[in-house]
Amino acid sequence: MVAQIPNSNYETQTQEIAKQLLAATQEKNSSWLGKLQNQMRWDDKLLDWAMANPGLRVQLFRFIDCLPALHSKPEIAAHLQEYLTTQEVELPEALKKLLNFANPDSVPGQLAATTVAPAVETLAHKYIAGENIKQIIKTLEKLRKEKMCFTVDLLGEAVITETEAKSYLDRYLELMTQLSQAAKNWSSVPQIDEVEGEQLPRVQVSVKLTAFYSQFDPLDAKGSQERVSGRVRTLLRRAKELGVAVHFDMEQYSYKDLTIAILKELLMEEEFRKRTDIGVTIQAYLRDSEKDLQGIIDWAKLRGYPVTVRLVKGAYWDQESITALQHDWPQPVFNDKPETDANFEKLTQMMLENHQYIYSAIGSHNVRSQARAIAIAEALKVPRRCFEMQVLYGMGDQIAQALVDKDYRIRVYCPYGDLLPGMAYLIRRLLENTANSSFLRQSSENVPVEELLAPPTINSKTTIHDIVKPVFPNAADSDYADAAQREQAYNAIAQVRLKLGQTYLPLIDGEYIQTEQIVDSVNPSNLKEVVGKIGLISVEQAEQAIQAAKAAFPSWRKTPVTERAGILRKAADLMEKRRHELSAWMVLEVGKPLNQCNAEVSEAIDFCRYYADEMERLDQGYKYDVAGETDRYYYQPRGISLVISPWNFPLAIPTGMTVSSLVTGNCTLLKPAEVSSVIASKIAEILVEAGFPKGVFQFVPGKGSTVGDFMVKHPDVNSITFTGSQEVGCQIYAEAAILRPGQKHLKRVIAEMGGKNAIIVDESADLDQAVAGVVYSAFGYSGQKCSACSRVVVLAPIYEAFVSRLVEATRSLNIGDAEKPSTQVGPVIDAKAQKRIKEYIEQGKQEAEVALEMAAPDDGYFVGPVVFKDVSPTATIAQEEIFGPVLAVMKAQSFSEALEIANGTNFALTGGLYSRTPSHIEQAKAEFEVGNLYINRGITGAIVSRQPFGGFKLSGVGSKAGGPDYLLQFLEPRTITENVQRQGFAPIEGVQ
């Protein structure tokens, strides 16, 4: 229900002040939005067209995002055509004429490039205050002449390496030094430099906490705090020496709680406690911003010395909404801008009512928002020292000048740095300026004053999830940015540790049975630690299990699908209930870092729920009736299924393979990899508790070479589902093809057998994205995912720059025990894998140049990440699956050559492309030979329903797991035709 915020004691004064400010801004009438189109420069025209045409707006901003990576006029012209002449874009006549050229290298093509590129650069200069120290000082001096103070934010590429984190600190130290030197020559401006006899710092800088440590991660809260705090102390000490104020910006929601926690603790240290020249930021578009603000006020009271709180509305709305949708998390931001505006006013009042504890900095270009702050401040008689107004450089110039004219302190947020890393900032500003809800836009479009200045209306019940509903609702991962969820995860590891060393027995015909052979499953991070003891079945016990399945099958196949599906859904609920425990077992038994275990539990849950839904869909069958005849198409189960599961996804893959077989009516035997059998036993516990009858599901750990081979060849086994190496998969495929005595069926084999996955990075790629995505895809879980990136094919123009950042980003990774929250690269699975990987590394040294070889701990099965560069596409390390943290980097002279290299192996599982060239993206979609192609993102972590997983060529046989065809592999289709005529008559549907 929509309700208007009631007028308060401040509303009348708010309206009066707002009208005065609005009148003052409209008198100046210098906004680019108010100019006539025929008087506009090209930069003005581009924005005007973007506001009028949503399709053009999207494509234009994509082009602007790509532009800094383009280094020639033909490149710029070609990309202009590719982005702006798509079907969804309705071009204005002037732009249509400009882009009407056949050859990007022609004179008309070069004209287009020299028209648009400088216009975009002009746009960037509107919002970016300078590219070098000379320019920024000139800008700041101009602002001071206009009686405005400033804060300077250093633009830069994403901090993904420790080299970059150190550079970020050094650049700020240098910036502060140079600005403070320049400030010594500035004459005093009392309106901004003095208040009530107190001298204010003339120089202020704004910094981002995450940029001080490349591996900043809420999961590793303590480690991140230690690394960040040391560098921030260095910054604050130098700032004090120079008399520079420091403000800490807020970034993505996932970093918020940790950022606030770090600052609260740091600023309570005796060295910094009395500092009042430090600030923090609150984003009003966050639903929990009121709680955060109250927490800062309470902390400031305890601290005893004020800090500045900058209140902004927030710049990452789209990103936060998308992240929440993709992870099935609650939306952290308000859905509608009026809700944010209303919250902004509420928080403004909270801040000003606590002016004795905090200084308020009100950042907004909305006349009403600023007027509201002034009305409250005047009514409460807030001292001028305790509040100021803030605007972004290039935005809200008129309101800023109007406020200066009324003798208020105005601070301008000034981004400074190269245009290339500044382009992301520019896009955010353009999005703000051209959004339908933008006050700046509305105020230029003759929206009535009463409407512009009306109190915001809110609808508190609407979220983005109400608007965008997924086809299949995936399970939500734990959000480790939430301290409570982190604590639950680590408590679970502590609880699981109390259960280490227990014995886990096979489950045959509903009973846990004793075995002659028991083996230890050890923690690959700590070889002295036995996670569990596994009872391995004999061939005789395997025969018992198969006979029990055979006996149970007639009843199970007749069990209604709704009942079978119900058991799967109960299993999913049990997994959700035991989420943290299951993650803990994976951390300890297979050495997988916690954040990746978390996603795997979600995948296992999704398999249960998705296959339940899918089987209910398939159970409907199909009707192809004609007059006098019914034709029905339906499915029946195949019989007995053998599931042979891997250790690298010890929960999700065996769960998916097992429940898909069970829900389709097949009796199923799960034989897990020996080294992950404790986790498989937990799957067995859950499936039994969920309600699968005895004999229908059985847990049969055993030696692959004896028991596994026996079951593969057994004449009563109908289907074999396998995930593992190509060598074993091909052997199973061959053995299953042989018709054994007494066998009355041909066996169905579903086999996923790995890959040699490549990511292509072309010259238009966003290198921040590409480097981070490659590093995560290659070294996440130590390269032991079948989807892991083991080859990178880089276009020649950016090859050296990419390799340099790749090496430093890899060098910045933390290697160690998977249980440590700081670990990104844990152990490999066992001694055999460790030996094999090291042999490949030695082979690689004979074939290519080592760009990086990292040391690793020696108290577990560790192998440090290795990057080879200048690798030949035919080299062993470029052709054979290594299944470890080894990455081969190759150079290509053209995009077609890159695709040829990427396709030049026997595998076709996953692949990736980082590109902002539409034609390259389309070519990759058509020609990149992989089952799962990922564009401008990492290539691991397929999600059930959205991204069904599986490949072709020698990567496997069978349909994609988690997709609409997967269950068909466990079913036999049947058609039944019945003649329903009797003596020349038949029922006709719809006729009485």
Disulfide bonds with the S-S distance in Angstrom:
none
